[in-house]
Structure formats: C-alpha cells, structure tokens
Amino acid sequence: MDSRFAQIASLAQKDRAPAYISILTDLYARPDQTTLAADIHALVENVLQESVGIVVARQVLAELVKSLGDGTVKDSTMRKRIVEETLELIQPGLVSYEEQVNSLRFQLADILEAEEEWIEAARVLMGISLDAGQRPDEEKLRVYVRIVRLLLEEEDSVQAETYYNRAASLAHTTSDRETLLQFKLCQARISDYARKFLEAATRYHELSWVAEIDEDERKHMLSAAVTCAVLAPAGPNRSRVLASLCRDERTAELPSFNILSKMFLDRILRSSEINEFRDTLKTHQLAKIALSSNDRLASAAVDDESANDPNVSKRTGPSTVLDRAVMEHNLLASSKIYNNITFRGLGALLDVTPGAAETMARKMIEQGRLKGTIDQVEKLIWFDVDGEEDDAQGKAGGLGDVEQATEDTGAPFTKRWDMQIRLTGSNVESIVQHLTEKGLVRFASAQA
C-alpha cells in the first residue's frame, strides 16, 4: 500500500484520482477481506492529505461512498466500521466534503436503524447539513419525519416535538403519499405523548382506514385509537369519538372492545375491567398527574360526618391519566342513573373523598362536560339531563320552526331515538302548516 501511495504522489494531478480509485477496486476484489476496513482507513487518510488536493479527494471519497451505498461490502459490521472511521477522518475538513459526509451519515443511519439503535440513528441524522447542495424542501421533510419517528421509538417525545414542528412547516411542499402518511402517523403519536388523547384517537382512526398501510399496522392503529379514546377527558367530544369507534365493526375483534362499549353505553366501570385495560397501556399513558394546590386543599377537606367514618375513602383525587379518565367517566355515567347524588355518595362511587368528588364535578361542569348544579349547603350534585327534551317538546304542535338541538351522543339509545322521532314529527307538522297557509295544500273535509 505504501509503495503504491508513493507512486501516486509522483503522478500528475489529473492522474491521481483514477489511481486511488484503482487501489479501492483492488481492495474490494481481494479474496481475504479481513483487513479491508484498515486498508480503506489508510487509503482515506492518505487521500485527505493537503498534498493530494481537495478535487482528487472529493472524487475518491465520492467513489467510496457510491461503492458502500451499492452494497459492495456485504458484511454490515465491517461496513459500519468503514463508514464510522471515514466520517471521523473527514470531520476536521467537514466544510470541504459536506456532500460526501451527508451521504455517509444516511448510510450509517440505515445501519443503526436496522440494528434498532433508534437514538443513535436519530443523532446521526441530526448531524446532516440539510442546506448543503440546496436540498429541496421535500427531502428536508423526509429527514425530519424520519428523525421524529426514530425518537418516538425511544419515547423521547420532547425532542421529537421539536423536529415535528420543523416538519409541519414543510408538510405542504410534498405530494408523496408515503411521506405524508408517515407525517400523519407522527402527528398522532405526538398528540398521544402530549396527552391530547381526543386528537390522537381521531388521527389514529383515520389512518386505520388507509389501504396503503399494512393490515397488521392498521389494526395496531385502530387499537391505539381505542386506547386514546378511553383515556380522553369525559364529555360530548369524547362521546362522538367513542360512537365513531363503536360503529367500526373491526373494533369488536380488539381486546379493549369491552371497556370501549361500556364507556359508549355510559356504564360504570369496575376495578377488574380497569386493571385488565391498564396492562395494555404504554409507559407515557400511565404517567402520574399532580393536583393544583387549590384542588388539593378542596379535596382534602373533611366534613363532620366523614371525619370518623372508616368507610370513607382517603384518596384526594386521581393519581394517573387512567385514574382520571375512569373517574370522570364514572361521574358522567352516574349522571345518567341518578337525578342527584350527595358528595359522600359520589365519593364512595369514585373511591375518593367527598371533597375530591365535589372538585371533580365542579371542574367538569365549568368546562361544559357535565350538565348539572352543585348545592354546597345540602352537599348535593343535581344532574340536568332533561333540558334538551323539554325544549323539543315545547316546539311541537306547529309553533314555529323547530331548531335542531345538538345531539348528546353519550345519552342512552332510547332517549336519543325518542328525541329524533319528536323532532322529525315537529318538522313535518311545521312544513305542512306553512304549505297550508300558502294555499299549496288542501285537505278534503270528512264526510258525515
């Protein structure tokens, strides 16, 4: 090797690049490849000397990058070593060989991803200069989406969100279906990690219908949609998502269908069902939550009746995301069963202190997720479930146009069905009355 390098040094500048490439070709052709990585290391080290020149070095490095990318080196461990050592040698002159470095980084990221070294692969991609060679926005988007995907594999959602925001600003620049689908999946997963469960459930469910995605992946996304819907804050918005998932026939095959259907039908969940569902959750979905100082004080307040009662729970609120979702659901479900309930009774139902039960009900009423009023003197919560039906009844009999009330998809089936019949009849009667007044419809008088 040294003798050949010495011969090349005596050649004219224009003849040096072909000579170095010839050495590289000979190294690949040798039967014994045990010293290939060391020999290429020596070759690159020699090429990067100042006496060789940047033009020659770029040509040789470009040929090396091309041959590595074409799979000339079959052994992945050796290929990884060659790429890493070459990057280390080029690092001092990074500015002069930016294109070659970026190509090597892409190859190293592929190797690390195949080895499931997610974080290392992401870090390698982060080091790529995307401004080199005036790269198009579409290519930048693909790199950002790939970094987000790799970071999420290791559940590094904080750093993933940074690169997701960069990708979001470029999402409009591509029409490539695969890139857009990967971006939408990143959207859903970021929402999941950020505890925006309603948003995540909707996006997972949309992706579960995309035919281009593998069937097993679509089933996994549907399961993720159900999980996020169950963990979402109780209220009308979640009820709509639950209704959409329950109408999907595929959910009946999922292990989580039991808890999904019970939530949709406003049935109170039991501990055994919750524990079974908890086993299917990921780490971030079991995250601890902390109460505000005001809520903590209100929840810890003890009245005279409860002070000495050993049966009253000492829990001052939910401890995890799942606890909160289940408590809020059971509170909403109890509003379909009872006209009113005491703080103490609701606390027993939710397994929290009476003060914590009042605090949870108050917050849900404030946020418009529960209809009712709180009587703190009597320590009662009154649930308002008949308001919409009364309004519909008042508009019957042709008394003006009927306004369509917002449907509460969390209500029992029978009440919703009755309301729809009542509203349809009222609308028909209003139309007939209007046509009669205009003389467009006449009714024959009854014969005696």
C-alpha positions as CSV (number, residue, x, y, z in Angstrom):
1,M,0.0,0.0,0.0
2,D,2.7,2.5,0.9
3,S,4.6,1.9,-2.3
4,R,1.5,2.5,-4.4
5,F,0.8,5.7,-2.5
6,A,4.4,6.8,-3.2
7,Q,3.9,6.1,-6.9
8,I,0.7,8.1,-7.0
9,A,2.4,11.0,-5.4
10,S,4.7,11.3,-8.4
11,L,1.8,11.3,-10.9
12,A,0.3,14.4,-12.4
13,Q,-2.7,15.8,-10.6
14,K,-5.2,14.6,-13.2
15,D,-4.0,11.0,-13.0
16,R,-4.1,10.7,-9.2
17,A,-7.9,10.2,-8.7
18,P,-8.1,7.2,-11.2
19,A,-5.0,5.7,-9.4
20,Y,-6.6,5.9,-6.0
21,I,-9.9,4.5,-7.3
22,S,-7.9,1.6,-8.8
23,I,-6.5,0.8,-5.4
24,L,-10.0,0.9,-3.9
25,T,-11.2,-1.5,-6.6
26,D,-8.4,-3.9,-5.9
27,L,-9.2,-3.9,-2.2
28,Y,-12.8,-4.9,-2.9
29,A,-11.6,-7.7,-5.3
30,R,-9.3,-9.4,-2.8
31,P,-10.5,-12.8,-1.6
32,D,-9.4,-12.1,2.0
33,Q,-11.4,-9.2,3.4
34,T,-10.3,-9.3,7.0
35,T,-8.1,-6.2,6.7
36,L,-10.4,-4.3,4.4
37,A,-11.5,-1.7,6.9
38,A,-7.9,-1.0,8.0
39,D,-6.8,-0.7,4.3
40,I,-9.6,1.7,3.4
41,H,-8.8,3.7,6.6
42,A,-5.2,4.1,5.3
43,L,-6.4,5.0,1.8
44,V,-8.8,7.7,3.1
45,E,-6.1,9.0,5.4
46,N,-3.7,9.4,2.5
47,V,-6.2,11.0,0.2
48,L,-7.1,13.7,2.8
49,Q,-3.5,15.0,2.9
50,E,-3.1,18.5,1.7
51,S,-0.6,17.5,-0.9
52,V,-3.2,15.4,-2.7
53,G,-5.7,18.2,-3.1
54,I,-9.4,18.7,-2.5
55,V,-10.5,17.9,-6.1
56,V,-8.8,14.5,-6.1
57,A,-10.0,13.7,-2.5
58,R,-13.7,14.5,-3.4
59,Q,-13.5,12.2,-6.4
60,V,-12.1,9.3,-4.4
61,L,-14.5,9.8,-1.5
62,A,-17.4,10.1,-3.9
63,E,-16.4,6.7,-5.4
64,L,-16.0,5.2,-1.9
65,V,-19.5,6.5,-0.8
66,K,-21.0,5.1,-4.0
67,S,-19.5,1.6,-3.6
68,L,-20.6,1.4,0.1
69,G,-24.1,2.5,-0.9
70,D,-24.3,-0.1,-3.6
71,G,-23.6,-2.9,-1.1
72,T,-20.1,-3.8,-2.3
73,V,-19.2,-4.5,1.3
74,K,-21.6,-7.3,2.3
75,D,-20.7,-7.6,6.0
76,S,-22.8,-5.0,7.8
77,T,-20.4,-4.8,10.8
78,M,-17.4,-4.1,8.6
79,R,-19.4,-1.6,6.5
80,K,-20.4,0.2,9.7
81,R,-16.8,0.4,10.9
82,I,-15.7,1.8,7.5
83,V,-18.4,4.4,7.5
84,E,-17.7,5.5,11.1
85,E,-13.9,5.7,10.6
86,T,-14.3,7.6,7.3
87,L,-16.6,10.1,9.0
88,E,-14.1,10.5,11.8
89,L,-11.2,11.2,9.4
90,I,-13.2,13.7,7.3
91,Q,-14.5,15.6,10.4
92,P,-11.7,18.2,10.5
93,G,-12.4,19.2,6.9
94,L,-16.1,18.8,7.1
95,V,-16.9,22.0,5.1
96,S,-14.9,20.8,2.1
97,Y,-16.6,17.4,1.9
98,E,-20.1,18.2,3.0
99,E,-22.0,16.2,0.4
100,Q,-19.9,13.1,1.0
101,V,-20.3,13.4,4.7
102,N,-24.1,13.7,4.4
103,S,-24.3,10.6,2.2
104,L,-22.2,8.6,4.7
105,R,-24.5,9.7,7.5
106,F,-27.5,8.5,5.7
107,Q,-25.8,5.1,5.3
108,L,-24.8,4.9,8.9
109,A,-28.4,5.9,10.0
110,D,-29.7,3.0,7.9
111,I,-27.3,0.5,9.6
112,L,-28.1,1.8,13.1
113,E,-31.9,1.7,12.4
114,A,-31.6,-1.9,11.2
115,E,-29.8,-2.7,14.5
116,E,-32.7,-0.9,16.3
117,E,-30.3,1.7,17.7
118,W,-33.0,4.3,17.4
119,I,-31.5,7.2,19.3
120,E,-28.0,6.8,17.7
121,A,-29.6,6.7,14.3
122,A,-31.6,9.9,15.0
123,R,-28.4,11.7,16.3
124,V,-26.6,10.7,13.1
125,L,-29.4,12.2,11.0
126,M,-29.4,15.4,13.2
127,G,-25.8,16.0,12.2
128,I,-26.7,16.2,8.5
129,S,-26.5,19.6,7.0
130,L,-29.7,19.9,5.0
131,D,-28.6,23.2,3.4
132,A,-25.8,21.5,1.6
133,G,-26.3,21.5,-2.2
134,Q,-29.6,23.4,-1.9
135,R,-31.6,20.4,-0.9
136,P,-35.3,20.6,-1.8
137,D,-37.9,21.1,1.0
138,E,-39.4,17.7,0.2
139,E,-36.1,16.0,1.1
140,K,-35.8,18.0,4.2
141,L,-39.3,16.9,5.2
142,R,-38.4,13.3,4.8
143,V,-35.4,13.6,7.0
144,Y,-37.3,15.5,9.7
145,V,-40.1,12.9,9.7
146,R,-37.6,10.1,9.9
147,I,-35.9,11.7,12.9
148,V,-39.3,12.1,14.7
149,R,-40.1,8.5,14.0
150,L,-36.8,7.3,15.4
151,L,-37.0,9.5,18.6
152,L,-40.6,8.3,19.2
153,E,-39.4,4.7,19.1
154,E,-37.4,5.5,22.2
155,E,-40.3,7.6,23.6
156,D,-38.2,10.8,23.5
157,S,-41.3,12.9,22.8
158,V,-39.8,16.3,23.9
159,Q,-37.0,16.3,21.3
160,A,-39.3,14.6,18.8
161,E,-41.8,17.5,19.0
162,T,-39.0,20.0,18.1
163,Y,-38.3,18.2,14.8
164,Y,-42.0,17.6,14.3
165,N,-42.6,21.3,14.3
166,R,-39.9,21.7,11.6
167,A,-41.6,19.0,9.6
168,A,-45.0,20.6,10.0
169,S,-43.8,23.8,8.4
170,L,-42.7,21.8,5.3
171,A,-45.6,19.3,5.1
172,H,-47.3,21.4,2.3
173,T,-44.3,21.0,0.0
174,T,-44.8,17.3,-0.9
175,S,-47.4,15.2,-2.6
176,D,-45.6,12.0,-1.9
177,R,-48.2,9.7,-0.3
178,E,-45.7,7.6,1.8
179,T,-44.1,10.8,3.3
180,L,-47.5,12.3,4.1
181,L,-48.7,9.1,5.8
182,Q,-45.5,8.9,7.9
183,F,-46.1,12.6,8.9
184,K,-49.7,11.9,9.9
185,L,-48.6,9.0,12.0
186,C,-46.1,11.2,13.7
187,Q,-48.9,13.7,14.3
188,A,-51.0,11.1,16.0
189,R,-48.1,9.8,18.1
190,I,-47.0,13.3,19.2
191,S,-50.6,14.0,20.3
192,D,-50.6,10.7,22.2
193,Y,-47.4,11.6,24.1
194,A,-48.7,15.1,24.7
195,R,-51.8,13.6,26.3
196,K,-54.1,15.2,23.6
197,F,-55.9,11.9,23.5
198,L,-59.0,13.0,21.6
199,E,-56.9,14.4,18.8
200,A,-54.7,11.3,18.8
201,A,-57.7,8.9,18.7
202,T,-59.2,10.7,15.7
203,R,-55.9,10.7,13.8
204,Y,-55.2,7.0,14.6
205,H,-58.7,6.1,13.5
206,E,-58.3,7.9,10.2
207,L,-55.0,6.2,9.5
208,S,-56.5,2.8,10.3
209,W,-58.7,3.1,7.1
210,V,-55.8,3.8,4.7
211,A,-55.5,0.9,2.3
212,E,-51.8,1.5,1.6
213,I,-50.8,0.7,5.2
214,D,-50.2,-3.0,6.1
215,E,-53.2,-4.7,7.6
216,D,-51.4,-5.5,10.9
217,E,-50.3,-1.9,11.2
218,R,-53.9,-0.7,10.6
219,K,-55.1,-3.0,13.3
220,H,-52.4,-1.6,15.7
221,M,-53.5,2.0,14.9
222,L,-57.2,1.1,15.5
223,S,-56.2,-0.4,18.9
224,A,-54.2,2.8,19.6
225,A,-57.3,4.9,18.7
226,V,-59.5,2.9,21.2
227,T,-56.9,3.3,23.9
228,C,-56.6,7.1,23.4
229,A,-60.4,7.5,23.3
230,V,-60.7,5.7,26.6
231,L,-58.1,7.9,28.2
232,A,-59.6,11.1,26.8
233,P,-61.5,13.6,29.1
234,A,-65.1,12.5,29.5
235,G,-67.7,14.7,27.8
236,P,-69.6,15.2,24.5
237,N,-66.4,15.4,22.3
238,R,-65.2,12.0,23.6
239,S,-68.7,10.6,23.2
240,R,-68.6,11.4,19.5
241,V,-65.2,9.7,19.1
242,L,-66.5,6.6,21.1
243,A,-69.6,6.5,18.9
244,S,-67.4,6.5,15.7
245,L,-65.2,3.7,17.0
246,C,-68.2,1.6,18.2
247,R,-69.7,1.9,14.7
248,D,-66.5,0.5,13.3
249,E,-67.1,-3.3,13.0
250,R,-63.3,-4.0,13.4
251,T,-63.2,-2.9,17.0
252,A,-65.3,-5.9,18.1
253,E,-62.2,-8.0,17.5
254,L,-60.0,-6.0,19.8
255,P,-59.2,-7.0,23.4
256,S,-60.2,-3.4,24.6
257,F,-63.7,-3.6,23.0
258,N,-65.3,-4.4,26.3
259,I,-64.2,-1.2,28.0
260,L,-64.9,0.8,24.8
261,S,-68.5,-0.4,24.6
262,K,-69.1,0.1,28.3
263,M,-67.9,3.7,28.1
264,F,-70.0,4.3,25.0
265,L,-73.1,2.9,26.7
266,D,-72.4,5.1,29.8
267,R,-72.0,2.1,32.1
268,I,-69.9,2.3,35.3
269,L,-66.5,0.6,35.1
270,R,-65.4,-1.9,37.7
271,S,-61.9,-2.3,39.1
272,S,-61.3,-5.7,37.4
273,E,-62.0,-4.2,34.0
274,I,-59.8,-1.2,34.6
275,N,-56.9,-3.4,35.8
276,E,-57.2,-5.5,32.7
277,F,-57.1,-2.4,30.5
278,R,-54.1,-1.0,32.4
279,D,-51.9,-3.9,31.4
280,T,-52.2,-2.9,27.7
281,L,-51.0,0.7,28.3
282,K,-47.6,2.2,27.4
283,T,-45.4,4.0,29.9
284,H,-46.4,7.5,29.0
285,Q,-50.1,6.6,29.2
286,L,-49.6,5.6,32.9
287,A,-47.9,9.0,33.7
288,K,-48.5,10.4,37.2
289,I,-50.5,13.6,37.4
290,A,-50.5,16.2,40.2
291,L,-53.4,18.2,41.5
292,S,-53.2,22.0,41.8
293,S,-52.7,23.4,45.3
294,N,-56.4,24.7,45.4
295,D,-57.8,21.4,44.3
296,R,-55.6,19.6,46.8
297,L,-57.0,21.7,49.7
298,A,-60.6,21.3,48.5
299,S,-60.2,17.6,48.0
300,A,-58.7,17.1,51.5
301,A,-61.4,19.0,53.3
302,V,-63.3,16.6,55.6
303,D,-66.8,17.3,56.9
304,D,-68.0,16.3,60.4
305,E,-69.9,13.2,59.1
306,S,-67.0,11.8,57.2
307,A,-64.2,12.6,59.8
308,N,-64.7,9.4,61.9
309,D,-66.2,7.1,59.2
310,P,-63.6,4.3,58.3
311,N,-65.6,3.5,55.2
312,V,-64.9,6.9,53.6
313,S,-62.0,6.8,51.1
314,K,-58.9,8.8,51.9
315,R,-57.9,9.4,48.2
316,T,-57.9,13.0,47.3
317,G,-58.0,12.6,43.6
318,P,-56.7,10.6,40.6
319,S,-53.1,9.7,40.6
320,T,-52.6,8.7,36.9
321,V,-54.1,9.6,33.5
322,L,-56.1,6.4,33.5
323,D,-57.5,7.1,37.0
324,R,-58.7,10.5,35.9
325,A,-60.3,9.2,32.7
326,V,-62.1,6.4,34.6
327,M,-63.3,8.7,37.5
328,E,-64.6,11.3,35.0
329,H,-66.4,8.6,33.0
330,N,-68.0,7.1,36.1
331,L,-69.1,10.5,37.2
332,L,-70.7,11.1,33.8
333,A,-72.3,7.7,33.9
334,S,-73.8,8.3,37.3
335,S,-75.5,11.4,35.9
336,K,-77.4,9.1,33.6
337,I,-78.6,6.9,36.5
338,Y,-79.3,9.5,39.3
339,N,-81.2,12.7,39.4
340,N,-78.9,13.9,42.2
341,I,-76.2,12.4,44.5
342,T,-74.5,13.5,47.7
343,F,-70.8,14.4,47.8
344,R,-70.3,11.4,50.1
345,G,-72.2,9.0,47.8
346,L,-70.3,10.2,44.7
347,G,-67.0,9.9,46.7
348,A,-67.9,6.3,47.5
349,L,-68.7,5.6,43.9
350,L,-65.4,7.1,42.7
351,D,-63.3,5.9,45.7
352,V,-62.2,9.4,46.6
353,T,-63.0,11.8,49.5
354,P,-66.3,13.7,49.3
355,G,-64.3,16.9,48.7
356,A,-62.4,15.4,45.8
357,A,-65.7,14.2,44.3
358,E,-67.1,17.7,44.5
359,T,-64.0,19.2,43.0
360,M,-64.1,16.8,40.0
361,A,-67.8,17.5,39.4
362,R,-67.2,21.3,39.7
363,K,-64.4,21.2,37.1
364,M,-66.4,19.2,34.6
365,I,-69.4,21.5,35.0
366,E,-67.2,24.5,34.5
367,Q,-65.7,23.0,31.3
368,G,-69.1,22.1,29.9
369,R,-68.5,18.4,30.0
370,L,-71.2,17.7,32.7
371,K,-74.6,19.3,33.0
372,G,-75.7,20.0,36.5
373,T,-75.6,22.2,39.5
374,I,-73.9,21.9,42.9
375,D,-75.7,22.7,46.2
376,Q,-72.9,23.1,48.7
377,V,-75.3,23.7,51.6
378,E,-77.1,20.4,51.2
379,K,-73.9,18.8,49.8
380,L,-75.8,17.6,46.7
381,I,-75.0,17.5,43.0
382,W,-78.1,17.9,40.8
383,F,-77.8,16.4,37.3
384,D,-79.5,18.2,34.4
385,V,-80.4,15.6,31.7
386,D,-83.9,16.6,30.6
387,G,-83.3,20.1,29.4
388,E,-83.0,19.3,25.7
389,E,-86.1,17.0,25.7
390,D,-88.2,19.8,27.3
391,D,-87.1,22.2,24.6
392,A,-88.0,19.8,21.9
393,Q,-91.5,19.2,23.5
394,G,-92.1,22.9,23.7
395,K,-91.7,23.3,19.9
396,A,-94.1,20.6,19.0
397,G,-97.6,21.4,17.6
398,G,-96.5,23.6,14.7
399,L,-95.4,26.5,16.9
400,G,-92.9,28.0,14.6
401,D,-89.8,26.4,13.0
402,V,-88.0,23.7,15.1
403,E,-84.4,24.3,15.9
404,Q,-82.2,21.2,15.7
405,A,-80.7,20.7,19.2
406,T,-77.1,19.4,19.4
407,E,-77.2,15.7,19.9
408,D,-75.6,14.3,23.0
409,T,-74.1,11.1,21.7
410,G,-73.4,10.0,25.3
411,A,-77.1,9.7,26.1
412,P,-78.9,6.3,26.2
413,F,-80.1,5.0,22.8
414,T,-83.8,5.2,23.7
415,K,-83.7,8.9,24.7
416,R,-81.8,9.8,21.5
417,W,-84.3,7.8,19.4
418,D,-87.3,9.4,21.0
419,M,-85.9,12.8,20.5
420,Q,-85.2,12.2,16.8
421,I,-88.8,11.0,16.3
422,R,-90.2,14.0,18.2
423,L,-88.1,16.5,16.2
424,T,-88.9,14.8,12.9
425,G,-92.7,14.9,13.6
426,S,-92.4,18.6,14.6
427,N,-90.6,19.5,11.4
428,V,-93.1,17.7,9.2
429,E,-96.0,19.5,11.0
430,S,-94.4,22.9,10.6
431,I,-93.8,22.2,6.9
432,V,-97.5,21.1,6.3
433,Q,-98.8,24.2,8.2
434,H,-96.6,26.5,6.1
435,L,-97.8,24.9,2.9
436,T,-101.4,25.1,4.0
437,E,-101.1,28.9,4.8
438,K,-99.7,29.4,1.2
439,G,-102.7,27.5,-0.3
440,L,-100.4,24.8,-1.7
441,V,-102.0,22.0,0.2
442,R,-105.7,21.4,0.8
443,F,-107.4,18.7,3.0
444,A,-110.7,17.2,2.0
445,S,-113.4,17.7,4.6
446,A,-114.6,14.5,6.3
447,Q,-117.9,13.1,5.1
448,A,-120.6,12.5,7.7
